[in-house]
Amino acid sequence: MTFRLCGLSILICSLIAVNGFAANAPMTAAQLALYQGRDREKILIEGAKREGQFTLYTSHTWFRTFVKDFEKKYPFIKASEWRNDSKNVIRKVFEEAKAGRVLVDAVETTADGMGIMKREGLFQEYYSPEARYYPNQLKPRGKSGFFYLPNRETYNSLGFNTQLIPAAGAPRTLRDLLDPQWKGKMAITNTTTGVRWVGNALETMGRDYLDKMAGQDVSVQDMAPASLINLVASGEVPLSPTIFDANVTLAKKKGAPVEWRPLEPVVTTVGSVALLSKAANPHSALLFIDFLLSTEGQQLIMKGGLWSPREDLDNLEQKFKKNYLDEKYSSEEMEAKIGQWETLLRQLFIRKR
């Protein structure tokens, strides 16, 4: 009996030792990304102190300011931020992957770009305790975690000059844009923003609506909404249905006589953040992702004129019907849709002029 108890004790001690070793063994990057233990934050911080840095590629200018706040919270991490438009962000990530020298740890850009990179297998599925506060339709799942999570929203709808158009008289619905009084006074951008506006109108109002809009002598401007708002502010273009609310917010801060109004459903562009499968600094990158998705991080995002998709933040200004076009379709389907809508934009609004 004594021999059996002694043997059992040795076995238990051996199991404890093995389990202790397994628990303390270094995790792979994939294991770390999906780890949900209570000591997750401690592990990330300890690892981030060893790494001391991480690199972010993003398509939004606000992150130049945002990473500084992240560094204040985690002074042992140096954040390197590279910004360009979504297409160039994708191109740079692909070039690094092809060369076998991945410099980026986390990528933040819009859904169209994220879908392409996800399709090419460039992302590591990950877990974040903040994920539960975000809409399921914006969280593409893998086998064990998320490929990316949403961190910002911008809304594309009506911007107008308040000196030329009183707020009480400005259009309130998409159908109001067909009023004869707006003929020859509207412009749309020929960028993907304008293309998505065509797609939104086609899906919600039908082809007949777009044909009637073409009869409104809508001009097509070869510029981004951030530049088009300047034409609205000057009065050269009294109103445009392809203006981001953030552009109007920034213009108003500079004293421009402009206002923004949601014509439902509002085309909503989502920016999301992903972890690269070959990230050299996964601890720091995961800490950054958690911070970005936290209440604190989302409040900083809103300071930049953006909106938060986080559901427990009460944003009354966002209480309108949204159309998440990029989230409705797969990346392959969306590429085909964009091609169709771009053709319609040229046929109806450019070739007619």
Disulfide bonds with the S-S distance in Angstrom:
none
